[in-house]
Amino acid sequence: MPKIIKNGQLIDDDTRILILDESQAPEELTLAAGPVFVPFAVWQAHSGQLSGRADLGVWLDSHEDVAELVPDLDRIAAIALNFPKFTDGRAYSAAALLRTRYGFKGEIRAIGDVLRDQFFFMQRCGFDTIQPKAGKYSDAQLEEALASLKDFSTPYQAAVDQPEPLFRRAQRAA
């Protein structure tokens, strides 16, 4: 079973990420039971049926706008944001918008091409779950990555987790 980093812990996770191929139409898809993240197009096609499922989340690709989810946020427990390439940072902005502008309190999961050196800033932007691609890291490497999330005790820059920069928080002698 794959492991993920969730709320500062390394845990087993059997949640599937549903990816449609070109031959599958979102409207015709039947979803099996069990924990799954569905593409935004599937959510749009079936939101009435799916909104009651606690084991279901929605995932957005980097080009999809989180603002389109806003009317449904109170019916969604988890949102996964895809990093198609580690150089595509649009999901950072999407996570920050979900937390700050839209007040989303549920799980925000980073999926796709996520790299260890990005984990710390992912958390600062509002992600509470990080799911690297299967086989990308060994369990030992994920344990080391988890420990490295505590390398910085006091970040200087402002972010979702600390809206004030250090110079505004620090007490200075006169």
Disulfide bonds with the S-S distance in Angstrom:
none
